[in-house]
Amino acid sequence: MSITILPVPGYPRLQVSGDIEAVLHVPFDDDDRFLVGVSDGTLLLGTYDEQLRCTWSVAREGAAIIRIEGECVDLHWSVEWINVGLYSSAMIDRSEPALLPLFLELDRHAA
């Protein structure tokens, strides 16, 4: 089970085939970057140039095995849904949350 994502030449759209068959519109803001989220946890970063050629990188790895060849992305995993959205640096921030004390009362007595 897998999906293949290919940009539609000359248009800001993505052709998805495999477990899901769809043509997805790529939203644009002032940035030429966009994010593609997949149900396995994968987050892809796509970038268009002036000729609407697409390049890909993996922003966050999920369970799928990902193969990027030119403008084509293959995800080898069972895919239930896929979503395309505007780029936001908050979506790819990899900062870890601060650890919380588990036993606050014991920490007070130990000090």
N, CA, C and O atoms as a DFTB+ gen file, in Angstrom:
444 C
 N C O
     1  1       0.839      -1.162       0.000
     2  2       0.000       0.000       0.000
     3  2       0.894       1.238       0.000
     4  3       1.835       1.332       0.787
     5  1       0.597       2.174      -0.877
     6  2       1.426       3.371      -0.960
     7  2       0.707       4.443      -1.754
     8  3      -0.357       4.212      -2.329
     9  1       1.316       5.634      -1.772
    10  2       0.832       6.701      -2.631
    11  2       2.019       7.327      -3.361
    12  3       3.161       7.254      -2.909
    13  1       1.718       7.929      -4.479
    14  2       2.697       8.688      -5.253
    15  2       2.152      10.104      -5.392
    16  3       0.984      10.304      -5.723
    17  1       3.024      11.089      -5.134
    18  2       2.650      12.494      -5.258
    19  2       3.489      13.100      -6.379
    20  3       4.719      13.053      -6.349
    21  1       2.801      13.669      -7.366
    22  2       3.459      14.331      -8.498
    23  2       2.844      15.707      -8.697
    24  3       1.620      15.834      -8.666
    25  1       3.659      16.749      -8.901
    26  2       3.083      18.045      -9.229
    27  2       2.507      18.030     -10.639
    28  3       3.052      17.386     -11.536
    29  1       1.402      18.744     -10.824
    30  2       0.803      18.891     -12.144
    31  2       1.603      19.979     -12.867
    32  3       1.655      21.112     -12.389
    33  1       2.229      19.661     -14.011
    34  2       3.091      20.641     -14.698
    35  2       2.371      21.947     -15.025
    36  3       1.298      21.944     -15.628
    37  1       2.981      23.072     -14.614
    38  2       2.449      24.389     -14.930
    39  2       1.347      24.898     -14.021
    40  3       0.884      26.026     -14.193
    41  1       0.911      24.086     -13.045
    42  2      -0.171      24.482     -12.145
    43  2       0.223      24.195     -10.699
    44  3       0.965      23.247     -10.442
    45  1      -0.261      24.996      -9.753
    46  2       0.016      24.702      -8.344
    47  2      -0.932      23.633      -7.807
    48  3      -1.756      23.892      -6.930
    49  1      -0.795      22.430      -8.354
    50  2      -1.636      21.302      -7.957
    51  2      -0.777      20.053      -7.825
    52  3       0.287      19.945      -8.436
    53  1      -1.255      19.119      -7.023
    54  2      -0.561      17.849      -6.830
    55  2      -1.478      16.703      -7.226
    56  3      -2.640      16.655      -6.822
    57  1      -0.946      15.783      -8.019
    58  2      -1.669      14.565      -8.389
    59  2      -1.262      13.474      -7.409
    60  3      -0.085      13.124      -7.315
    61  1      -2.233      12.938      -6.680
    62  2      -1.988      11.864      -5.722
    63  2      -2.617      10.600      -6.279
    64  3      -3.784      10.604      -6.669
    65  1      -1.844       9.511      -6.318
    66  2      -2.379       8.245      -6.807
    67  2      -1.890       7.116      -5.917
    68  3      -0.836       7.208      -5.289
    69  1      -2.677       6.050      -5.876
    70  2      -2.370       4.900      -5.028
    71  2      -3.539       4.639      -4.104
    72  3      -4.672       4.499      -4.565
    73  1      -3.282       4.569      -2.785
    74  2      -4.360       4.366      -1.813
    75  2      -5.409       5.476      -1.897
    76  3      -6.592       5.242      -1.649
    77  1      -4.965       6.679      -2.246
    78  2      -5.847       7.832      -2.403
    79  2      -5.671       8.359      -3.822
    80  3      -4.542       8.506      -4.292
    81  1      -6.760       8.640      -4.500
    82  2      -6.723       9.215      -5.847
    83  2      -7.333      10.611      -5.765
    84  3      -8.525      10.758      -5.494
    85  1      -6.512      11.636      -5.998
    86  2      -7.020      13.005      -5.898
    87  2      -6.079      13.975      -6.592
    88  3      -4.904      13.680      -6.811
    89  1      -6.619      15.134      -6.931
    90  2      -5.819      16.273      -7.364
    91  2      -6.018      17.336      -6.300
    92  3      -7.140      17.787      -6.070
    93  1      -4.929      17.740      -5.648
    94  2      -4.996      18.691      -4.543
    95  2      -4.477      20.054      -4.972
    96  3      -3.421      20.151      -5.598
    97  1      -5.212      21.101      -4.640
    98  2      -4.799      22.465      -4.915
    99  2      -3.784      22.896      -3.864
   100  3      -4.011      22.699      -2.670
   101  1      -2.674      23.479      -4.289
   102  2      -1.637      23.951      -3.372
   103  2      -1.910      25.422      -3.066
   104  3      -1.864      26.255      -3.972
   105  1      -2.195      25.757      -1.803
   106  2      -2.445      27.165      -1.471
   107  2      -1.154      27.973      -1.492
   108  3      -0.083      27.469      -1.155
   109  1      -1.273      29.228      -1.891
   110  2      -0.112      30.109      -1.944
   111  2      -0.365      31.338      -1.100
   112  3      -1.487      31.838      -1.025
   113  1       0.682      31.816      -0.469
   114  2       0.670      33.088       0.223
   115  2       1.813      33.870      -0.409
   116  3       1.985      33.809      -1.627
   117  1       2.586      34.589       0.361
   118  2       3.758      35.285      -0.173
   119  2       4.957      34.358      -0.292
   120  3       6.007      34.760      -0.793
   121  1       4.809      33.148       0.156
   122  2       5.895      32.177       0.203
   123  2       5.644      31.104      -0.848
   124  3       4.494      30.747      -1.103
   125  1       6.705      30.585      -1.461
   126  2       6.562      29.520      -2.446
   127  2       6.628      28.137      -1.813
   128  3       6.667      27.129      -2.518
   129  1       6.639      28.090      -0.480
   130  2       6.704      26.810       0.224
   131  2       5.311      26.393       0.697
   132  3       4.442      27.224       0.959
   133  1       5.134      25.088       0.796
   134  2       3.884      24.537       1.315
   135  2       4.202      23.248       2.053
   136  3       5.277      22.673       1.883
   137  1       3.257      22.796       2.877
   138  2       3.431      21.581       3.655
   139  2       2.400      20.545       3.243
   140  3       1.251      20.872       2.945
   141  1       2.830      19.286       3.231
   142  2       1.938      18.171       2.948
   143  2       1.997      17.240       4.154
   144  3       3.043      16.669       4.463
   145  1       0.859      17.096       4.831
   146  2       0.757      16.189       5.976
   147  2       0.089      14.903       5.551
   148  3      -0.877      14.914       4.790
   149  1       0.615      13.783       6.053
   150  2       0.093      12.465       5.691
   151  2      -0.282      11.734       6.975
   152  3       0.324      11.966       8.021
   153  1      -1.276      10.853       6.903
   154  2      -1.825      10.193       8.077
   155  2      -0.811       9.368       8.869
   156  3      -1.049       9.103      10.047
   157  1       0.287       8.960       8.285
   158  2       1.284       8.163       9.001
   159  2       2.190       9.020       9.884
   160  3       3.017       8.483      10.620
   161  1       2.046      10.341       9.820
   162  2       2.876      11.241      10.608
   163  2       3.930      11.963       9.799
   164  3       4.659      12.794      10.342
   165  1       4.031      11.670       8.520
   166  2       5.011      12.317       7.652
   167  2       4.580      13.750       7.356
   168  3       3.407      14.017       7.097
   169  1       5.548      14.669       7.400
   170  2       5.315      16.059       7.008
   171  2       6.349      16.403       5.945
   172  3       7.550      16.387       6.212
   173  1       5.882      16.713       4.744
   174  2       6.746      17.042       3.618
   175  2       6.738      18.545       3.382
   176  3       5.704      19.199       3.516
   177  1       7.895      19.082       3.031
   178  2       8.014      20.483       2.662
   179  2       8.238      20.551       1.163
   180  3       9.225      20.023       0.652
   181  1       7.320      21.200       0.459
   182  2       7.441      21.383      -0.975
   183  2       7.748      22.837      -1.287
   184  3       7.282      23.740      -0.592
   185  1       8.532      23.062      -2.335
   186  2       8.892      24.414      -2.751
   187  2       8.752      24.519      -4.255
   188  3       9.232      23.663      -4.998
   189  1       8.086      25.582      -4.700
   190  2       7.968      25.857      -6.134
   191  2       8.962      26.939      -6.536
   192  3       9.217      27.872      -5.775
   193  1       9.524      26.808      -7.742
   194  2      10.346      27.894      -8.281
   195  2       9.493      28.722      -9.241
   196  3       8.279      28.527      -9.314
   197  1      10.122      29.650      -9.984
   198  2       9.375      30.546     -10.869
   199  2       8.655      29.808     -11.998
   200  3       7.624      30.278     -12.478
   201  1       9.179      28.669     -12.425
   202  2       8.565      27.887     -13.500
   203  2       7.618      26.814     -12.959
   204  3       7.220      25.911     -13.694
   205  1       7.258      26.911     -11.687
   206  2       6.382      25.957     -10.998
   207  2       6.945      24.533     -11.009
   208  3       6.196      23.558     -11.073
   209  1       8.281      24.432     -10.943
   210  2       8.910      23.130     -10.719
   211  2       8.986      22.929      -9.217
   212  3       9.265      23.864      -8.467
   213  1       8.740      21.726      -8.792
   214  2       8.625      21.430      -7.364
   215  2       9.842      20.659      -6.860
   216  3      10.319      19.737      -7.521
   217  1      10.337      21.042      -5.691
   218  2      11.362      20.276      -4.987
   219  2      10.800      19.886      -3.628
   220  3       9.959      20.585      -3.063
   221  1      11.279      18.761      -3.113
   222  2      10.736      18.198      -1.878
   223  2      11.831      17.967      -0.849
   224  3      12.988      17.717      -1.188
   225  1      11.438      18.055       0.413
   226  2      12.281      17.604       1.518
   227  2      11.354      17.079       2.612
   228  3      10.170      17.413       2.660
   229  1      11.916      16.258       3.478
   230  2      11.141      15.687       4.582
   231  2      11.332      16.585       5.798
   232  3      12.442      16.709       6.316
   233  1      10.251      17.208       6.250
   234  2      10.310      18.074       7.425
   235  2      10.204      17.255       8.706
   236  3      10.849      17.577       9.704
   237  1       9.394      16.198       8.684
   238  2       9.240      15.321       9.837
   239  2       8.925      13.922       9.331
   240  3       8.012      13.732       8.528
   241  1       9.684      12.953       9.804
   242  2       9.480      11.575       9.358
   243  2       8.343      10.926      10.117
   244  3       8.184      11.109      11.324
   245  1       7.559      10.164       9.380
   246  2       6.493       9.368       9.968
   247  2       6.851       7.894       9.846
   248  3       8.027       7.535       9.810
   249  1       5.838       7.050       9.782
   250  2       6.060       5.611       9.698
   251  2       6.404       5.144       8.285
   252  3       6.969       4.065       8.110
   253  1       6.071       5.939       7.288
   254  2       6.254       5.531       5.888
   255  2       7.723       5.511       5.482
   256  3       8.553       6.233       6.033
   257  1       8.010       4.675       4.516
   258  2       9.296       4.705       3.831
   259  2       9.126       5.684       2.675
   260  3       8.255       5.499       1.826
   261  1       9.954       6.722       2.641
   262  2       9.790       7.807       1.674
   263  2      10.913       7.752       0.653
   264  3      12.086       7.619       1.002
   265  1      10.533       7.856      -0.612
   266  2      11.523       7.928      -1.684
   267  2      11.204       9.161      -2.532
   268  3      10.109       9.286      -3.081
   269  1      12.179      10.069      -2.629
   270  2      12.021      11.275      -3.433
   271  2      12.942      11.163      -4.637
   272  3      14.156      11.021      -4.492
   273  1      12.358      11.227      -5.822
   274  2      13.127      11.188      -7.068
   275  2      12.664      12.344      -7.943
   276  3      11.598      12.278      -8.556
   277  1      13.466      13.403      -7.999
   278  2      13.088      14.592      -8.759
   279  2      11.865      15.233      -8.151
   280  3      11.876      15.612      -6.980
   281  1      10.801      15.361      -8.941
   282  2       9.561      15.960      -8.458
   283  2       8.579      14.929      -7.908
   284  3       7.499      15.294      -7.443
   285  1       8.933      13.665      -7.955
   286  2       8.048      12.576      -7.539
   287  2       8.364      12.137      -6.108
   288  3       9.528      11.974      -5.740
   289  1       7.309      11.949      -5.305
   290  2       7.456      11.431      -3.940
   291  2       6.651      10.147      -3.836
   292  3       5.466      10.127      -4.167
   293  1       7.287       9.073      -3.376
   294  2       6.610       7.806      -3.111
   295  2       6.619       7.568      -1.615
   296  3       7.674       7.610      -0.982
   297  1       5.441       7.317      -1.041
   298  2       5.311       6.967       0.376
   299  2       4.791       5.544       0.447
   300  3       3.690       5.252      -0.020
   301  1       5.586       4.663       1.031
   302  2       5.223       3.261       1.132
   303  2       4.704       2.987       2.539
   304  3       5.461       2.694       3.465
   305  1       3.386       3.094       2.661
   306  2       2.687       2.840       3.925
   307  2       1.199       2.957       3.620
   308  3       0.820       3.555       2.613
   309  1       0.381       2.410       4.449
   310  2      -1.050       2.558       4.272
   311  2      -1.444       3.995       4.611
   312  3      -1.209       4.455       5.728
   313  1      -2.033       4.696       3.663
   314  2      -2.370       6.113       3.832
   315  2      -3.883       6.262       3.890
   316  3      -4.598       5.817       2.992
   317  1      -4.365       6.899       4.964
   318  2      -5.793       7.132       5.126
   319  2      -6.203       8.520       4.676
   320  3      -7.302       8.702       4.152
   321  1      -5.329       9.507       4.874
   322  2      -5.635      10.875       4.459
   323  2      -4.353      11.624       4.153
   324  3      -3.264      11.234       4.574
   325  1      -4.510      12.721       3.403
   326  2      -3.406      13.598       3.050
   327  2      -3.953      15.024       3.022
   328  3      -5.097      15.245       2.625
   329  1      -3.142      15.983       3.441
   330  2      -3.584      17.364       3.519
   331  2      -2.475      18.286       3.029
   332  3      -1.295      18.021       3.260
   333  1      -2.855      19.379       2.349
   334  2      -1.892      20.363       1.861
   335  2      -2.241      21.701       2.505
   336  3      -3.407      22.094       2.547
   337  1      -1.217      22.401       3.010
   338  2      -1.456      23.691       3.638
   339  2      -0.308      24.655       3.427
   340  3       0.753      24.290       2.921
   341  1      -0.544      25.901       3.827
   342  2       0.485      26.928       3.752
   343  2       1.658      26.578       4.649
   344  3       1.498      25.890       5.658
   345  1       2.830      27.052       4.277
   346  2       4.027      26.843       5.088
   347  2       3.927      27.652       6.377
   348  3       3.508      28.810       6.369
   349  1       4.315      27.030       7.475
   350  2       4.411      27.713       8.761
   351  2       5.585      27.105       9.506
   352  3       5.656      25.887       9.671
   353  1       6.505      27.942       9.955
   354  2       7.672      27.422      10.673
   355  2       7.261      26.758      11.977
   356  3       7.975      25.886      12.471
   357  1       6.136      27.147      12.540
   358  2       5.665      26.518      13.784
   359  2       5.327      25.047      13.567
   360  3       5.394      24.254      14.507
   361  1       4.970      24.677      12.355
   362  2       4.616      23.288      12.079
   363  2       5.833      22.369      12.045
   364  3       5.700      21.165      12.263
   365  1       7.000      22.909      11.777
   366  2       8.186      22.059      11.693
   367  2       9.161      22.318      12.828
   368  3      10.284      21.814      12.798
   369  1       8.755      23.096      13.835
   370  2       9.601      23.358      14.991
   371  2       9.824      22.046      15.744
   372  3       8.870      21.360      16.111
   373  1      11.078      21.712      15.966
   374  2      11.413      20.443      16.611
   375  2      11.822      20.612      18.071
   376  3      12.457      19.724      18.640
   377  1      11.475      21.718      18.671
   378  2      11.864      21.926      20.059
   379  2      11.122      20.944      20.964
   380  3       9.953      20.631      20.740
   381  1      11.818      20.472      21.979
   382  2      11.249      19.526      22.923
   383  2      10.638      20.284      24.091
   384  3      11.218      21.270      24.546
   385  1       9.502      19.860      24.581
   386  2       8.914      20.532      25.741
   387  2       9.757      20.293      26.993
   388  3      10.455      19.285      27.104
   389  1       9.682      21.232      27.927
   390  2      10.422      21.097      29.189
   391  2       9.840      19.948      30.011
   392  3       8.630      19.722      30.024
   393  1      10.724      19.235      30.690
   394  2      10.280      18.130      31.532
   395  2       9.618      18.675      32.788
   396  3      10.068      19.664      33.366
   397  1       8.547      18.017      33.199
   398  2       7.852      18.402      34.417
   399  2       8.228      17.439      35.536
   400  3       8.428      16.253      35.273
   401  1       8.329      17.909      36.770
   402  2       8.635      17.004      37.879
   403  2       7.464      16.049      38.100
   404  3       6.301      16.446      38.020
   405  1       7.783      14.800      38.375
   406  2       6.739      13.804      38.578
   407  2       6.240      13.786      40.026
   408  3       5.044      13.641      40.275
   409  1       7.151      13.934      40.962
   410  2       6.797      13.843      42.365
   411  2       7.267      15.112      43.068
   412  3       8.325      15.130      43.697
   413  1       6.485      16.154      42.955
   414  2       6.861      17.461      43.481
   415  2       7.079      17.407      44.986
   416  3       8.034      18.009      45.478
   417  1       6.223      16.705      45.742
   418  2       6.359      16.610      47.197
   419  2       7.660      15.883      47.580
   420  3       8.329      16.295      48.527
   421  1       8.020      14.840      46.882
   422  2       9.254      14.116      47.191
   423  2      10.470      14.974      46.879
   424  3      11.463      14.919      47.604
   425  1      10.412      15.763      45.815
   426  2      11.521      16.650      45.471
   427  2      11.743      17.700      46.558
   428  3      12.884      18.071      46.833
   429  1      10.685      18.172      47.167
   430  2      10.801      19.181      48.252
   431  2      11.450      18.577      49.490
   432  3      12.273      19.224      50.139
   433  1      11.088      17.349      49.820
   434  2      11.649      16.698      51.015
   435  2      13.103      16.279      50.810
   436  3      13.878      16.228      51.766
   437  1      13.473      15.980      49.565
   438  2      14.843      15.550      49.286
   439  2      15.811      16.717      49.388
   440  3      16.993      16.513      49.664
   441  1      15.345      17.900      49.177
   442  2      16.242      19.082      49.215
   443  2      16.489      19.535      50.576
   444  3      17.215      20.508      50.781
